[in-house]
Amino acid sequence: MHVFTDGSLKRLAYVFVGEHGKIGQGIIALSDKPTVNEAEYQAVIAALLAAEALGTREIELYSDSQLMIRQLQGTYVTNNLRLQALRNKVLALAEKFEQVEWYWLPREENLAGHLLEDK
């Protein structure tokens, strides 16, 4: 399943796309005040939890946060302690799936970003 995620200062969004098109989405309002990078990680966490509940086994996750994707791929070091904790949580959740791959894409191609723009 293709999973698109995006996070902003006020909301998180994810979109699930299967081989026959869009199969689900979520928008979550935030009560705390995360940084944008923290919100990007929180969106991935929300998406992985929802995908797990659906019984998904394989995920290709797409985000326009190059920093987060490169950190999850292990290309970039995660120095910020709060981001380290979120990264560790994402990687622990990813272990519950048979396969998870991380991909960066431009903002205009991020289906989850479009949800946040529409609200």
Contacts in CASP RR format, 6 or more apart in sequence:
PFRMAT RR
TARGET T0000
AUTHOR 0000-0000-0000
METHOD contacts of the structure
MODEL  1
MHVFTDGSLKRLAYVFVGEHGKIGQGIIALSDKPTVNEAEYQAVIAALLA
AEALGTREIELYSDSQLMIRQLQGTYVTNNLRLQALRNKVLALAEKFEQV
EWYWLPREENLAGHLLEDK
1 16 0 8 1.000
1 17 0 8 1.000
1 18 0 8 1.000
1 23 0 8 1.000
1 51 0 8 1.000
1 56 0 8 1.000
1 58 0 8 1.000
1 59 0 8 1.000
1 60 0 8 1.000
2 16 0 8 1.000
2 17 0 8 1.000
2 18 0 8 1.000
2 59 0 8 1.000
2 60 0 8 1.000
2 62 0 8 1.000
3 14 0 8 1.000
3 15 0 8 1.000
3 16 0 8 1.000
3 17 0 8 1.000
3 47 0 8 1.000
3 48 0 8 1.000
3 51 0 8 1.000
3 59 0 8 1.000
3 60 0 8 1.000
3 61 0 8 1.000
3 62 0 8 1.000
4 14 0 8 1.000
4 15 0 8 1.000
4 17 0 8 1.000
4 61 0 8 1.000
4 62 0 8 1.000
4 63 0 8 1.000
4 110 0 8 1.000
4 111 0 8 1.000
4 112 0 8 1.000
4 113 0 8 1.000
5 12 0 8 1.000
5 13 0 8 1.000
5 14 0 8 1.000
5 40 0 8 1.000
5 43 0 8 1.000
5 44 0 8 1.000
5 46 0 8 1.000
5 47 0 8 1.000
5 61 0 8 1.000
5 62 0 8 1.000
5 63 0 8 1.000
5 112 0 8 1.000
6 12 0 8 1.000
6 13 0 8 1.000
6 14 0 8 1.000
6 40 0 8 1.000
6 43 0 8 1.000
6 63 0 8 1.000
6 64 0 8 1.000
6 65 0 8 1.000
6 110 0 8 1.000
6 112 0 8 1.000
6 113 0 8 1.000
6 115 0 8 1.000
6 116 0 8 1.000
7 13 0 8 1.000
7 36 0 8 1.000
7 39 0 8 1.000
7 40 0 8 1.000
7 42 0 8 1.000
7 43 0 8 1.000
7 65 0 8 1.000
7 112 0 8 1.000
7 113 0 8 1.000
7 116 0 8 1.000
8 36 0 8 1.000
8 39 0 8 1.000
8 116 0 8 1.000
9 30 0 8 1.000
9 33 0 8 1.000
9 34 0 8 1.000
9 36 0 8 1.000
9 39 0 8 1.000
10 29 0 8 1.000
10 30 0 8 1.000
11 27 0 8 1.000
11 28 0 8 1.000
11 29 0 8 1.000
11 30 0 8 1.000
11 116 0 8 1.000
11 119 0 8 1.000
12 27 0 8 1.000
12 28 0 8 1.000
12 30 0 8 1.000
12 39 0 8 1.000
12 42 0 8 1.000
12 43 0 8 1.000
12 46 0 8 1.000
13 25 0 8 1.000
13 26 0 8 1.000
13 27 0 8 1.000
13 28 0 8 1.000
13 43 0 8 1.000
13 112 0 8 1.000
13 113 0 8 1.000
13 115 0 8 1.000
13 116 0 8 1.000
14 25 0 8 1.000
14 26 0 8 1.000
14 43 0 8 1.000
14 46 0 8 1.000
14 47 0 8 1.000
14 50 0 8 1.000
14 112 0 8 1.000
15 22 0 8 1.000
15 24 0 8 1.000
15 25 0 8 1.000
15 26 0 8 1.000
15 111 0 8 1.000
15 112 0 8 1.000
15 115 0 8 1.000
16 22 0 8 1.000
16 23 0 8 1.000
16 24 0 8 1.000
16 25 0 8 1.000
16 47 0 8 1.000
16 50 0 8 1.000
16 51 0 8 1.000
16 54 0 8 1.000
16 56 0 8 1.000
17 23 0 8 1.000
17 111 0 8 1.000
22 111 0 8 1.000
25 112 0 8 1.000
25 115 0 8 1.000
26 46 0 8 1.000
26 50 0 8 1.000
26 115 0 8 1.000
27 115 0 8 1.000
27 116 0 8 1.000
27 119 0 8 1.000
28 46 0 8 1.000
30 39 0 8 1.000
30 42 0 8 1.000
34 42 0 8 1.000
35 82 0 8 1.000
37 65 0 8 1.000
37 67 0 8 1.000
37 68 0 8 1.000
37 80 0 8 1.000
37 83 0 8 1.000
38 82 0 8 1.000
38 83 0 8 1.000
38 86 0 8 1.000
40 63 0 8 1.000
40 65 0 8 1.000
40 67 0 8 1.000
40 68 0 8 1.000
41 68 0 8 1.000
41 83 0 8 1.000
41 86 0 8 1.000
41 87 0 8 1.000
41 89 0 8 1.000
41 90 0 8 1.000
42 86 0 8 1.000
43 63 0 8 1.000
43 112 0 8 1.000
44 61 0 8 1.000
44 63 0 8 1.000
44 68 0 8 1.000
44 72 0 8 1.000
44 90 0 8 1.000
45 86 0 8 1.000
45 89 0 8 1.000
45 90 0 8 1.000
45 93 0 8 1.000
47 61 0 8 1.000
48 59 0 8 1.000
48 90 0 8 1.000
48 93 0 8 1.000
48 94 0 8 1.000
48 96 0 8 1.000
48 97 0 8 1.000
48 100 0 8 1.000
49 93 0 8 1.000
51 59 0 8 1.000
51 97 0 8 1.000
52 93 0 8 1.000
52 96 0 8 1.000
52 97 0 8 1.000
56 97 0 8 1.000
57 97 0 8 1.000
57 98 0 8 1.000
57 99 0 8 1.000
58 97 0 8 1.000
58 98 0 8 1.000
58 99 0 8 1.000
58 100 0 8 1.000
59 94 0 8 1.000
59 97 0 8 1.000
59 99 0 8 1.000
59 100 0 8 1.000
59 101 0 8 1.000
60 101 0 8 1.000
60 103 0 8 1.000
61 100 0 8 1.000
61 101 0 8 1.000
61 102 0 8 1.000
61 103 0 8 1.000
62 103 0 8 1.000
62 104 0 8 1.000
62 105 0 8 1.000
62 109 0 8 1.000
62 110 0 8 1.000
63 69 0 8 1.000
63 102 0 8 1.000
63 103 0 8 1.000
63 104 0 8 1.000
63 105 0 8 1.000
63 110 0 8 1.000
63 112 0 8 1.000
64 104 0 8 1.000
64 105 0 8 1.000
64 106 0 8 1.000
64 107 0 8 1.000
64 109 0 8 1.000
64 110 0 8 1.000
64 113 0 8 1.000
65 104 0 8 1.000
66 104 0 8 1.000
67 76 0 8 1.000
68 87 0 8 1.000
69 102 0 8 1.000
69 103 0 8 1.000
69 104 0 8 1.000
70 76 0 8 1.000
70 104 0 8 1.000
71 77 0 8 1.000
71 78 0 8 1.000
71 83 0 8 1.000
71 87 0 8 1.000
72 87 0 8 1.000
72 90 0 8 1.000
72 91 0 8 1.000
72 102 0 8 1.000
73 102 0 8 1.000
78 84 0 8 1.000
78 87 0 8 1.000
94 100 0 8 1.000
107 113 0 8 1.000
END
